[in-house]
Amino acid sequence: MSMLALGPLKGTQVPQSFLAVGGLCVAFIPLGVSLLRDGPPPTRRALVWIAVLAAVYVLVTAYGPKG
């Protein structure tokens, strides 16, 4: 995280920021896989919220100002 260029005056280091975020994503892949395999299954309430948020996303994307 220390490689990320945050702040209004540090926008010149865009490629460096992409590399840092990509490295963090790759580093957390094993943790995410183990959480999905060994973690508790999602509850019905969580599945309903995921469905609602996905539907809202589709509607906003389809009927939004640029859709």
PDB file of N, CA, C, O and CB in Angstrom:
ATOM      1  N   MET A   1       0.819  -1.190   0.000  1.00  0.00           N
ATOM      2  CA  MET A   1       0.000   0.000   0.000  1.00  0.00           C
ATOM      3  C   MET A   1       0.861   1.251   0.000  1.00  0.00           C
ATOM      4  O   MET A   1       0.402   2.306  -0.438  1.00  0.00           O
ATOM      5  CB  MET A   1      -0.931   0.000   1.195  1.00  0.00           C
ATOM      6  N   SER A   2       2.073   1.167   0.469  1.00  0.00           N
ATOM      7  CA  SER A   2       2.898   2.372   0.514  1.00  0.00           C
ATOM      8  C   SER A   2       3.298   2.841  -0.878  1.00  0.00           C
ATOM      9  O   SER A   2       3.748   3.976  -1.031  1.00  0.00           O
ATOM     10  CB  SER A   2       4.141   2.124   1.349  1.00  0.00           C
ATOM     11  N   MET A   3       3.147   2.001  -1.897  1.00  0.00           N
ATOM     12  CA  MET A   3       3.490   2.405  -3.259  1.00  0.00           C
ATOM     13  C   MET A   3       2.387   3.221  -3.930  1.00  0.00           C
ATOM     14  O   MET A   3       2.631   3.873  -4.946  1.00  0.00           O
ATOM     15  CB  MET A   3       3.792   1.183  -4.092  1.00  0.00           C
ATOM     16  N   LEU A   4       1.178   3.191  -3.373  1.00  0.00           N
ATOM     17  CA  LEU A   4       0.074   3.899  -4.021  1.00  0.00           C
ATOM     18  C   LEU A   4       0.252   5.404  -3.903  1.00  0.00           C
ATOM     19  O   LEU A   4       0.504   5.929  -2.819  1.00  0.00           O
ATOM     20  CB  LEU A   4      -1.267   3.478  -3.412  1.00  0.00           C
ATOM     21  N   ALA A   5       0.121   6.074  -5.008  1.00  0.00           N
ATOM     22  CA  ALA A   5       0.226   7.524  -5.028  1.00  0.00           C
ATOM     23  C   ALA A   5      -1.146   8.111  -4.732  1.00  0.00           C
ATOM     24  O   ALA A   5      -1.987   8.209  -5.625  1.00  0.00           O
ATOM     25  CB  ALA A   5       0.772   8.032  -6.393  1.00  0.00           C
ATOM     26  N   LEU A   6      -1.368   8.493  -3.508  1.00  0.00           N
ATOM     27  CA  LEU A   6      -2.655   9.062  -3.113  1.00  0.00           C
ATOM     28  C   LEU A   6      -2.500  10.553  -2.878  1.00  0.00           C
ATOM     29  O   LEU A   6      -1.457  11.005  -2.406  1.00  0.00           O
ATOM     30  CB  LEU A   6      -3.203   8.367  -1.847  1.00  0.00           C
ATOM     31  N   GLY A   7      -3.503  11.300  -3.196  1.00  0.00           N
ATOM     32  CA  GLY A   7      -3.466  12.735  -2.990  1.00  0.00           C
ATOM     33  C   GLY A   7      -3.649  13.462  -4.306  1.00  0.00           C
ATOM     34  O   GLY A   7      -3.445  12.879  -5.370  1.00  0.00           O
ATOM     35  N   PRO A   8      -4.035  14.740  -4.246  1.00  0.00           N
ATOM     36  CA  PRO A   8      -4.340  15.472  -5.467  1.00  0.00           C
ATOM     37  C   PRO A   8      -3.115  15.813  -6.311  1.00  0.00           C
ATOM     38  O   PRO A   8      -3.255  16.030  -7.515  1.00  0.00           O
ATOM     39  CB  PRO A   8      -5.057  16.725  -5.120  1.00  0.00           C
ATOM     40  N   LEU A   9      -1.919  15.867  -5.722  1.00  0.00           N
ATOM     41  CA  LEU A   9      -0.741  16.290  -6.473  1.00  0.00           C
ATOM     42  C   LEU A   9       0.126  15.132  -6.934  1.00  0.00           C
ATOM     43  O   LEU A   9       1.211  15.356  -7.471  1.00  0.00           O
ATOM     44  CB  LEU A   9       0.081  17.218  -5.640  1.00  0.00           C
ATOM     45  N   LYS A  10      -0.319  13.915  -6.742  1.00  0.00           N
ATOM     46  CA  LYS A  10       0.513  12.769  -7.081  1.00  0.00           C
ATOM     47  C   LYS A  10      -0.091  11.945  -8.204  1.00  0.00           C
ATOM     48  O   LYS A  10       0.060  10.723  -8.207  1.00  0.00           O
ATOM     49  CB  LYS A  10       0.725  11.900  -5.863  1.00  0.00           C
ATOM     50  N   GLY A  11      -0.756  12.556  -9.138  1.00  0.00           N
ATOM     51  CA  GLY A  11      -1.407  11.831 -10.212  1.00  0.00           C
ATOM     52  C   GLY A  11      -0.484  11.443 -11.350  1.00  0.00           C
ATOM     53  O   GLY A  11      -0.931  10.842 -12.327  1.00  0.00           O
ATOM     54  N   THR A  12       0.802  11.775 -11.245  1.00  0.00           N
ATOM     55  CA  THR A  12       1.719  11.463 -12.335  1.00  0.00           C
ATOM     56  C   THR A  12       2.244  10.036 -12.273  1.00  0.00           C
ATOM     57  O   THR A  12       2.886   9.582 -13.220  1.00  0.00           O
ATOM     58  CB  THR A  12       2.876  12.425 -12.320  1.00  0.00           C
ATOM     59  N   GLN A  13       1.995   9.333 -11.212  1.00  0.00           N
ATOM     60  CA  GLN A  13       2.533   7.992 -11.043  1.00  0.00           C
ATOM     61  C   GLN A  13       1.458   6.939 -11.265  1.00  0.00           C
ATOM     62  O   GLN A  13       1.346   5.991 -10.489  1.00  0.00           O
ATOM     63  CB  GLN A  13       3.142   7.836  -9.657  1.00  0.00           C
ATOM     64  N   VAL A  14       0.676   7.100 -12.311  1.00  0.00           N
ATOM     65  CA  VAL A  14      -0.440   6.194 -12.574  1.00  0.00           C
ATOM     66  C   VAL A  14       0.021   4.771 -12.832  1.00  0.00           C
ATOM     67  O   VAL A  14      -0.554   3.856 -12.244  1.00  0.00           O
ATOM     68  CB  VAL A  14      -1.240   6.686 -13.752  1.00  0.00           C
ATOM     69  N   PRO A  15       1.042   4.513 -13.690  1.00  0.00           N
ATOM     70  CA  PRO A  15       1.448   3.116 -13.903  1.00  0.00           C
ATOM     71  C   PRO A  15       1.929   2.445 -12.615  1.00  0.00           C
ATOM     72  O   PRO A  15       1.680   1.260 -12.396  1.00  0.00           O
ATOM     73  CB  PRO A  15       2.550   3.049 -14.954  1.00  0.00           C
ATOM     74  N   GLN A  16       2.607   3.196 -11.781  1.00  0.00           N
ATOM     75  CA  GLN A  16       3.082   2.646 -10.517  1.00  0.00           C
ATOM     76  C   GLN A  16       1.900   2.248  -9.628  1.00  0.00           C
ATOM     77  O   GLN A  16       1.962   1.227  -8.944  1.00  0.00           O
ATOM     78  CB  GLN A  16       3.984   3.665  -9.791  1.00  0.00           C
ATOM     79  N   SER A  17       0.848   3.025  -9.632  1.00  0.00           N
ATOM     80  CA  SER A  17      -0.325   2.708  -8.832  1.00  0.00           C
ATOM     81  C   SER A  17      -1.005   1.442  -9.328  1.00  0.00           C
ATOM     82  O   SER A  17      -1.437   0.612  -8.527  1.00  0.00           O
ATOM     83  CB  SER A  17      -1.306   3.869  -8.851  1.00  0.00           C
ATOM     84  N   PHE A  18      -1.103   1.289 -10.651  1.00  0.00           N
ATOM     85  CA  PHE A  18      -1.716   0.085 -11.205  1.00  0.00           C
ATOM     86  C   PHE A  18      -0.916  -1.156 -10.843  1.00  0.00           C
ATOM     87  O   PHE A  18      -1.494  -2.196 -10.529  1.00  0.00           O
ATOM     88  CB  PHE A  18      -1.843   0.202 -12.719  1.00  0.00           C
ATOM     89  N   LEU A  19       0.395  -1.058 -10.884  1.00  0.00           N
ATOM     90  CA  LEU A  19       1.233  -2.196 -10.510  1.00  0.00           C
ATOM     91  C   LEU A  19       1.072  -2.536  -9.038  1.00  0.00           C
ATOM     92  O   LEU A  19       1.031  -3.714  -8.680  1.00  0.00           O
ATOM     93  CB  LEU A  19       2.699  -1.903 -10.821  1.00  0.00           C
ATOM     94  N   ALA A  20       0.980  -1.529  -8.179  1.00  0.00           N
ATOM     95  CA  ALA A  20       0.830  -1.778  -6.751  1.00  0.00           C
ATOM     96  C   ALA A  20      -0.509  -2.441  -6.447  1.00  0.00           C
ATOM     97  O   ALA A  20      -0.565  -3.393  -5.669  1.00  0.00           O
ATOM     98  CB  ALA A  20       0.960  -0.473  -5.968  1.00  0.00           C
ATOM     99  N   VAL A  21      -1.572  -1.954  -7.046  1.00  0.00           N
ATOM    100  CA  VAL A  21      -2.894  -2.548  -6.812  1.00  0.00           C
ATOM    101  C   VAL A  21      -2.952  -3.953  -7.386  1.00  0.00           C
ATOM    102  O   VAL A  21      -3.525  -4.847  -6.763  1.00  0.00           O
ATOM    103  CB  VAL A  21      -4.003  -1.674  -7.431  1.00  0.00           C
ATOM    104  N   GLY A  22      -2.373  -4.168  -8.560  1.00  0.00           N
ATOM    105  CA  GLY A  22      -2.326  -5.509  -9.137  1.00  0.00           C
ATOM    106  C   GLY A  22      -1.550  -6.474  -8.264  1.00  0.00           C
ATOM    107  O   GLY A  22      -1.950  -7.627  -8.105  1.00  0.00           O
ATOM    108  N   GLY A  23      -0.444  -6.016  -7.696  1.00  0.00           N
ATOM    109  CA  GLY A  23       0.333  -6.859  -6.782  1.00  0.00           C
ATOM    110  C   GLY A  23      -0.454  -7.218  -5.540  1.00  0.00           C
ATOM    111  O   GLY A  23      -0.378  -8.353  -5.070  1.00  0.00           O
ATOM    112  N   LEU A  24      -1.205  -6.278  -5.000  1.00  0.00           N
ATOM    113  CA  LEU A  24      -2.038  -6.572  -3.828  1.00  0.00           C
ATOM    114  C   LEU A  24      -3.128  -7.576  -4.169  1.00  0.00           C
ATOM    115  O   LEU A  24      -3.415  -8.471  -3.374  1.00  0.00           O
ATOM    116  CB  LEU A  24      -2.666  -5.286  -3.280  1.00  0.00           C
ATOM    117  N   CYS A  25      -3.731  -7.442  -5.329  1.00  0.00           N
ATOM    118  CA  CYS A  25      -4.775  -8.392  -5.738  1.00  0.00           C
ATOM    119  C   CYS A  25      -4.212  -9.797  -5.865  1.00  0.00           C
ATOM    120  O   CYS A  25      -4.828 -10.758  -5.405  1.00  0.00           O
ATOM    121  CB  CYS A  25      -5.407  -7.962  -7.067  1.00  0.00           C
ATOM    122  N   VAL A  26      -3.051  -9.922  -6.485  1.00  0.00           N
ATOM    123  CA  VAL A  26      -2.424 -11.233  -6.637  1.00  0.00           C
ATOM    124  C   VAL A  26      -2.033 -11.801  -5.280  1.00  0.00           C
ATOM    125  O   VAL A  26      -2.152 -13.005  -5.055  1.00  0.00           O
ATOM    126  CB  VAL A  26      -1.192 -11.140  -7.549  1.00  0.00           C
ATOM    127  N   ALA A  27      -1.569 -10.946  -4.376  1.00  0.00           N
ATOM    128  CA  ALA A  27      -1.143 -11.414  -3.056  1.00  0.00           C
ATOM    129  C   ALA A  27      -2.317 -11.940  -2.230  1.00  0.00           C
ATOM    130  O   ALA A  27      -2.140 -12.842  -1.411  1.00  0.00           O
ATOM    131  CB  ALA A  27      -0.445 -10.287  -2.301  1.00  0.00           C
ATOM    132  N   PHE A  28      -3.513 -11.387  -2.437  1.00  0.00           N
ATOM    133  CA  PHE A  28      -4.661 -11.795  -1.632  1.00  0.00           C
ATOM    134  C   PHE A  28      -5.480 -12.920  -2.263  1.00  0.00           C
ATOM    135  O   PHE A  28      -6.480 -13.338  -1.679  1.00  0.00           O
ATOM    136  CB  PHE A  28      -5.547 -10.612  -1.392  1.00  0.00           C
ATOM    137  N   ILE A  29      -5.091 -13.420  -3.428  1.00  0.00           N
ATOM    138  CA  ILE A  29      -5.827 -14.520  -4.057  1.00  0.00           C
ATOM    139  C   ILE A  29      -5.863 -15.763  -3.172  1.00  0.00           C
ATOM    140  O   ILE A  29      -6.941 -16.333  -3.005  1.00  0.00           O
ATOM    141  CB  ILE A  29      -5.201 -14.865  -5.403  1.00  0.00           C
ATOM    142  N   PRO A  30      -4.734 -16.224  -2.587  1.00  0.00           N
ATOM    143  CA  PRO A  30      -4.805 -17.423  -1.742  1.00  0.00           C
ATOM    144  C   PRO A  30      -5.722 -17.246  -0.530  1.00  0.00           C
ATOM    145  O   PRO A  30      -6.414 -18.185  -0.135  1.00  0.00           O
ATOM    146  CB  PRO A  30      -3.416 -17.799  -1.268  1.00  0.00           C
ATOM    147  N   LEU A  31      -5.732 -16.063   0.052  1.00  0.00           N
ATOM    148  CA  LEU A  31      -6.621 -15.813   1.192  1.00  0.00           C
ATOM    149  C   LEU A  31      -8.079 -15.896   0.766  1.00  0.00           C
ATOM    150  O   LEU A  31      -8.899 -16.472   1.482  1.00  0.00           O
ATOM    151  CB  LEU A  31      -6.330 -14.436   1.813  1.00  0.00           C
ATOM    152  N   GLY A  32      -8.414 -15.333  -0.385  1.00  0.00           N
ATOM    153  CA  GLY A  32      -9.791 -15.381  -0.862  1.00  0.00           C
ATOM    154  C   GLY A  32     -10.239 -16.786  -1.199  1.00  0.00           C
ATOM    155  O   GLY A  32     -11.375 -17.162  -0.907  1.00  0.00           O
ATOM    156  N   VAL A  33      -9.368 -17.567  -1.808  1.00  0.00           N
ATOM    157  CA  VAL A  33      -9.716 -18.945  -2.150  1.00  0.00           C
ATOM    158  C   VAL A  33      -9.934 -19.766  -0.888  1.00  0.00           C
ATOM    159  O   VAL A  33     -10.889 -20.538  -0.808  1.00  0.00           O
ATOM    160  CB  VAL A  33      -8.618 -19.583  -3.016  1.00  0.00           C
ATOM    161  N   SER A  34      -9.056 -19.604   0.098  1.00  0.00           N
ATOM    162  CA  SER A  34      -9.227 -20.368   1.340  1.00  0.00           C
ATOM    163  C   SER A  34     -10.480 -19.931   2.089  1.00  0.00           C
ATOM    164  O   SER A  34     -11.141 -20.757   2.719  1.00  0.00           O
ATOM    165  CB  SER A  34      -7.998 -20.206   2.242  1.00  0.00           C
ATOM    166  N   LEU A  35     -10.810 -18.655   2.029  1.00  0.00           N
ATOM    167  CA  LEU A  35     -12.032 -18.182   2.686  1.00  0.00           C
ATOM    168  C   LEU A  35     -13.267 -18.755   2.015  1.00  0.00           C
ATOM    169  O   LEU A  35     -14.224 -19.132   2.691  1.00  0.00           O
ATOM    170  CB  LEU A  35     -12.092 -16.653   2.675  1.00  0.00           C
ATOM    171  N   LEU A  36     -13.253 -18.823   0.686  1.00  0.00           N
ATOM    172  CA  LEU A  36     -14.398 -19.381  -0.030  1.00  0.00           C
ATOM    173  C   LEU A  36     -14.550 -20.878   0.227  1.00  0.00           C
ATOM    174  O   LEU A  36     -15.670 -21.381   0.315  1.00  0.00           O
ATOM    175  CB  LEU A  36     -14.257 -19.123  -1.526  1.00  0.00           C
ATOM    176  N   ARG A  37     -13.442 -21.586   0.346  1.00  0.00           N
ATOM    177  CA  ARG A  37     -13.511 -23.031   0.562  1.00  0.00           C
ATOM    178  C   ARG A  37     -13.861 -23.405   1.997  1.00  0.00           C
ATOM    179  O   ARG A  37     -14.687 -24.287   2.231  1.00  0.00           O
ATOM    180  CB  ARG A  37     -12.199 -23.663   0.189  1.00  0.00           C
ATOM    181  N   ASP A  38     -13.227 -22.730   2.960  1.00  0.00           N
ATOM    182  CA  ASP A  38     -13.348 -23.135   4.364  1.00  0.00           C
ATOM    183  C   ASP A  38     -14.341 -22.299   5.160  1.00  0.00           C
ATOM    184  O   ASP A  38     -14.693 -22.670   6.280  1.00  0.00           O
ATOM    185  CB  ASP A  38     -12.006 -23.061   5.024  1.00  0.00           C
ATOM    186  N   GLY A  39     -14.794 -21.199   4.617  1.00  0.00           N
ATOM    187  CA  GLY A  39     -15.688 -20.317   5.346  1.00  0.00           C
ATOM    188  C   GLY A  39     -17.100 -20.858   5.405  1.00  0.00           C
ATOM    189  O   GLY A  39     -17.436 -21.836   4.737  1.00  0.00           O
ATOM    190  N   PRO A  40     -17.921 -20.213   6.210  1.00  0.00           N
ATOM    191  CA  PRO A  40     -19.315 -20.650   6.294  1.00  0.00           C
ATOM    192  C   PRO A  40     -20.066 -20.312   5.012  1.00  0.00           C
ATOM    193  O   PRO A  40     -19.724 -19.341   4.337  1.00  0.00           O
ATOM    194  CB  PRO A  40     -20.010 -20.003   7.501  1.00  0.00           C
ATOM    195  N   PRO A  41     -21.076 -21.089   4.670  1.00  0.00           N
ATOM    196  CA  PRO A  41     -21.858 -20.773   3.472  1.00  0.00           C
ATOM    197  C   PRO A  41     -22.660 -19.490   3.704  1.00  0.00           C
ATOM    198  O   PRO A  41     -22.998 -19.171   4.844  1.00  0.00           O
ATOM    199  CB  PRO A  41     -22.808 -21.953   3.104  1.00  0.00           C
ATOM    200  N   PRO A  42     -22.959 -18.765   2.653  1.00  0.00           N
ATOM    201  CA  PRO A  42     -23.723 -17.522   2.824  1.00  0.00           C
ATOM    202  C   PRO A  42     -25.146 -17.814   3.286  1.00  0.00           C
ATOM    203  O   PRO A  42     -25.741 -18.825   2.913  1.00  0.00           O
ATOM    204  CB  PRO A  42     -23.750 -16.722   1.510  1.00  0.00           C
ATOM    205  N   THR A  43     -25.672 -16.922   4.092  1.00  0.00           N
ATOM    206  CA  THR A  43     -27.035 -17.067   4.587  1.00  0.00           C
ATOM    207  C   THR A  43     -28.026 -16.665   3.498  1.00  0.00           C
ATOM    208  O   THR A  43     -27.651 -16.067   2.489  1.00  0.00           O
ATOM    209  CB  THR A  43     -27.250 -16.216   5.861  1.00  0.00           C
ATOM    210  N   ARG A  44     -29.270 -16.995   3.716  1.00  0.00           N
ATOM    211  CA  ARG A  44     -30.314 -16.620   2.760  1.00  0.00           C
ATOM    212  C   ARG A  44     -30.428 -15.100   2.658  1.00  0.00           C
ATOM    213  O   ARG A  44     -30.655 -14.559   1.576  1.00  0.00           O
ATOM    214  CB  ARG A  44     -31.670 -17.230   3.172  1.00  0.00           C
ATOM    215  N   ARG A  45     -30.271 -14.425   3.779  1.00  0.00           N
ATOM    216  CA  ARG A  45     -30.359 -12.964   3.790  1.00  0.00           C
ATOM    217  C   ARG A  45     -29.237 -12.354   2.937  1.00  0.00           C
ATOM    218  O   ARG A  45     -29.467 -11.392   2.203  1.00  0.00           O
ATOM    219  CB  ARG A  45     -30.285 -12.427   5.244  1.00  0.00           C
ATOM    220  N   ALA A  46     -28.026 -12.913   3.036  1.00  0.00           N
ATOM    221  CA  ALA A  46     -26.906 -12.411   2.238  1.00  0.00           C
ATOM    222  C   ALA A  46     -27.155 -12.648   0.756  1.00  0.00           C
ATOM    223  O   ALA A  46     -26.856 -11.784  -0.068  1.00  0.00           O
ATOM    224  CB  ALA A  46     -25.591 -13.081   2.668  1.00  0.00           C
ATOM    225  N   LEU A  47     -27.697 -13.803   0.411  1.00  0.00           N
ATOM    226  CA  LEU A  47     -27.988 -14.092  -0.992  1.00  0.00           C
ATOM    227  C   LEU A  47     -29.055 -13.159  -1.556  1.00  0.00           C
ATOM    228  O   LEU A  47     -28.979 -12.753  -2.716  1.00  0.00           O
ATOM    229  CB  LEU A  47     -28.435 -15.538  -1.144  1.00  0.00           C
ATOM    230  N   VAL A  48     -30.047 -12.820  -0.734  1.00  0.00           N
ATOM    231  CA  VAL A  48     -31.087 -11.880  -1.176  1.00  0.00           C
ATOM    232  C   VAL A  48     -30.470 -10.511  -1.440  1.00  0.00           C
ATOM    233  O   VAL A  48     -30.786  -9.874  -2.445  1.00  0.00           O
ATOM    234  CB  VAL A  48     -32.219 -11.767  -0.117  1.00  0.00           C
ATOM    235  N   TRP A  49     -29.584 -10.048  -0.539  1.00  0.00           N
ATOM    236  CA  TRP A  49     -28.943  -8.751  -0.730  1.00  0.00           C
ATOM    237  C   TRP A  49     -28.055  -8.745  -1.965  1.00  0.00           C
ATOM    238  O   TRP A  49     -28.009  -7.747  -2.683  1.00  0.00           O
ATOM    239  CB  TRP A  49     -28.127  -8.381   0.499  1.00  0.00           C
ATOM    240  N   ILE A  50     -27.357  -9.828  -2.222  1.00  0.00           N
ATOM    241  CA  ILE A  50     -26.533  -9.908  -3.431  1.00  0.00           C
ATOM    242  C   ILE A  50     -27.411  -9.808  -4.670  1.00  0.00           C
ATOM    243  O   ILE A  50     -27.065  -9.102  -5.618  1.00  0.00           O
ATOM    244  CB  ILE A  50     -25.718 -11.221  -3.455  1.00  0.00           C
ATOM    245  N   ALA A  51     -28.539 -10.502  -4.676  1.00  0.00           N
ATOM    246  CA  ALA A  51     -29.454 -10.447  -5.811  1.00  0.00           C
ATOM    247  C   ALA A  51     -30.023  -9.043  -5.995  1.00  0.00           C
ATOM    248  O   ALA A  51     -30.124  -8.558  -7.122  1.00  0.00           O
ATOM    249  CB  ALA A  51     -30.589 -11.453  -5.626  1.00  0.00           C
ATOM    250  N   VAL A  52     -30.393  -8.395  -4.904  1.00  0.00           N
ATOM    251  CA  VAL A  52     -30.943  -7.034  -4.984  1.00  0.00           C
ATOM    252  C   VAL A  52     -29.897  -6.065  -5.526  1.00  0.00           C
ATOM    253  O   VAL A  52     -30.197  -5.253  -6.402  1.00  0.00           O
ATOM    254  CB  VAL A  52     -31.436  -6.562  -3.596  1.00  0.00           C
ATOM    255  N   LEU A  53     -28.679  -6.147  -5.012  1.00  0.00           N
ATOM    256  CA  LEU A  53     -27.631  -5.240  -5.478  1.00  0.00           C
ATOM    257  C   LEU A  53     -27.262  -5.501  -6.935  1.00  0.00           C
ATOM    258  O   LEU A  53     -26.984  -4.558  -7.675  1.00  0.00           O
ATOM    259  CB  LEU A  53     -26.395  -5.374  -4.600  1.00  0.00           C
ATOM    260  N   ALA A  54     -27.255  -6.749  -7.354  1.00  0.00           N
ATOM    261  CA  ALA A  54     -26.978  -7.063  -8.754  1.00  0.00           C
ATOM    262  C   ALA A  54     -28.084  -6.517  -9.651  1.00  0.00           C
ATOM    263  O   ALA A  54     -27.802  -5.980 -10.722  1.00  0.00           O
ATOM    264  CB  ALA A  54     -26.831  -8.584  -8.950  1.00  0.00           C
ATOM    265  N   ALA A  55     -29.341  -6.649  -9.226  1.00  0.00           N
ATOM    266  CA  ALA A  55     -30.458  -6.124 -10.016  1.00  0.00           C
ATOM    267  C   ALA A  55     -30.396  -4.601 -10.112  1.00  0.00           C
ATOM    268  O   ALA A  55     -30.637  -4.037 -11.180  1.00  0.00           O
ATOM    269  CB  ALA A  55     -31.797  -6.558  -9.403  1.00  0.00           C
ATOM    270  N   VAL A  56     -30.077  -3.937  -9.010  1.00  0.00           N
ATOM    271  CA  VAL A  56     -29.954  -2.474  -9.034  1.00  0.00           C
ATOM    272  C   VAL A  56     -28.824  -2.060  -9.970  1.00  0.00           C
ATOM    273  O   VAL A  56     -28.962  -1.101 -10.729  1.00  0.00           O
ATOM    274  CB  VAL A  56     -29.704  -1.918  -7.609  1.00  0.00           C
ATOM    275  N   TYR A  57     -27.721  -2.773  -9.916  1.00  0.00           N
ATOM    276  CA  TYR A  57     -26.597  -2.464 -10.802  1.00  0.00           C
ATOM    277  C   TYR A  57     -26.989  -2.610 -12.275  1.00  0.00           C
ATOM    278  O   TYR A  57     -26.664  -1.752 -13.096  1.00  0.00           O
ATOM    279  CB  TYR A  57     -25.405  -3.376 -10.485  1.00  0.00           C
ATOM    280  N   VAL A  58     -27.680  -3.688 -12.599  1.00  0.00           N
ATOM    281  CA  VAL A  58     -28.104  -3.890 -13.983  1.00  0.00           C
ATOM    282  C   VAL A  58     -29.057  -2.798 -14.426  1.00  0.00           C
ATOM    283  O   VAL A  58     -28.930  -2.278 -15.534  1.00  0.00           O
ATOM    284  CB  VAL A  58     -28.762  -5.256 -14.148  1.00  0.00           C
ATOM    285  N   LEU A  59     -30.016  -2.438 -13.570  1.00  0.00           N
ATOM    286  CA  LEU A  59     -30.976  -1.387 -13.939  1.00  0.00           C
ATOM    287  C   LEU A  59     -30.302  -0.033 -14.100  1.00  0.00           C
ATOM    288  O   LEU A  59     -30.599   0.707 -15.038  1.00  0.00           O
ATOM    289  CB  LEU A  59     -32.080  -1.287 -12.891  1.00  0.00           C
ATOM    290  N   VAL A  60     -29.397   0.289 -13.188  1.00  0.00           N
ATOM    291  CA  VAL A  60     -28.718   1.584 -13.286  1.00  0.00           C
ATOM    292  C   VAL A  60     -27.826   1.612 -14.528  1.00  0.00           C
ATOM    293  O   VAL A  60     -27.726   2.644 -15.192  1.00  0.00           O
ATOM    294  CB  VAL A  60     -27.880   1.865 -12.010  1.00  0.00           C
ATOM    295  N   THR A  61     -27.187   0.504 -14.841  1.00  0.00           N
ATOM    296  CA  THR A  61     -26.352   0.453 -16.030  1.00  0.00           C
ATOM    297  C   THR A  61     -27.191   0.553 -17.296  1.00  0.00           C
ATOM    298  O   THR A  61     -26.808   1.240 -18.243  1.00  0.00           O
ATOM    299  CB  THR A  61     -25.531  -0.827 -16.044  1.00  0.00           C
ATOM    300  N   ALA A  62     -28.314  -0.119 -17.317  1.00  0.00           N
ATOM    301  CA  ALA A  62     -29.145  -0.131 -18.528  1.00  0.00           C
ATOM    302  C   ALA A  62     -29.900   1.172 -18.731  1.00  0.00           C
ATOM    303  O   ALA A  62     -30.011   1.656 -19.857  1.00  0.00           O
ATOM    304  CB  ALA A  62     -30.130  -1.277 -18.470  1.00  0.00           C
ATOM    305  N   TYR A  63     -30.419   1.743 -17.655  1.00  0.00           N
ATOM    306  CA  TYR A  63     -31.289   2.917 -17.782  1.00  0.00           C
ATOM    307  C   TYR A  63     -30.665   4.193 -17.238  1.00  0.00           C
ATOM    308  O   TYR A  63     -31.356   5.201 -17.090  1.00  0.00           O
ATOM    309  CB  TYR A  63     -32.588   2.666 -17.074  1.00  0.00           C
ATOM    310  N   GLY A  64     -29.396   4.167 -16.943  1.00  0.00           N
ATOM    311  CA  GLY A  64     -28.716   5.357 -16.442  1.00  0.00           C
ATOM    312  C   GLY A  64     -28.536   6.397 -17.519  1.00  0.00           C
ATOM    313  O   GLY A  64     -28.978   6.199 -18.650  1.00  0.00           O
ATOM    314  N   PRO A  65     -27.891   7.513 -17.189  1.00  0.00           N
ATOM    315  CA  PRO A  65     -27.712   8.598 -18.147  1.00  0.00           C
ATOM    316  C   PRO A  65     -26.930   8.196 -19.390  1.00  0.00           C
ATOM    317  O   PRO A  65     -27.176   8.729 -20.472  1.00  0.00           O
ATOM    318  CB  PRO A  65     -27.024   9.738 -17.483  1.00  0.00           C
ATOM    319  N   LYS A  66     -25.997   7.271 -19.252  1.00  0.00           N
ATOM    320  CA  LYS A  66     -25.196   6.869 -20.411  1.00  0.00           C
ATOM    321  C   LYS A  66     -25.617   5.508 -20.949  1.00  0.00           C
ATOM    322  O   LYS A  66     -24.960   4.982 -21.848  1.00  0.00           O
ATOM    323  CB  LYS A  66     -23.719   6.841 -20.045  1.00  0.00           C
ATOM    324  N   GLY A  67     -26.689   4.922 -20.429  1.00  0.00           N
ATOM    325  CA  GLY A  67     -27.108   3.588 -20.832  1.00  0.00           C
ATOM    326  C   GLY A  67     -27.971   3.544 -22.049  1.00  0.00           C
ATOM    327  O   GLY A  67     -28.382   2.465 -22.476  1.00  0.00           O
TER     328      GLY A  67
END
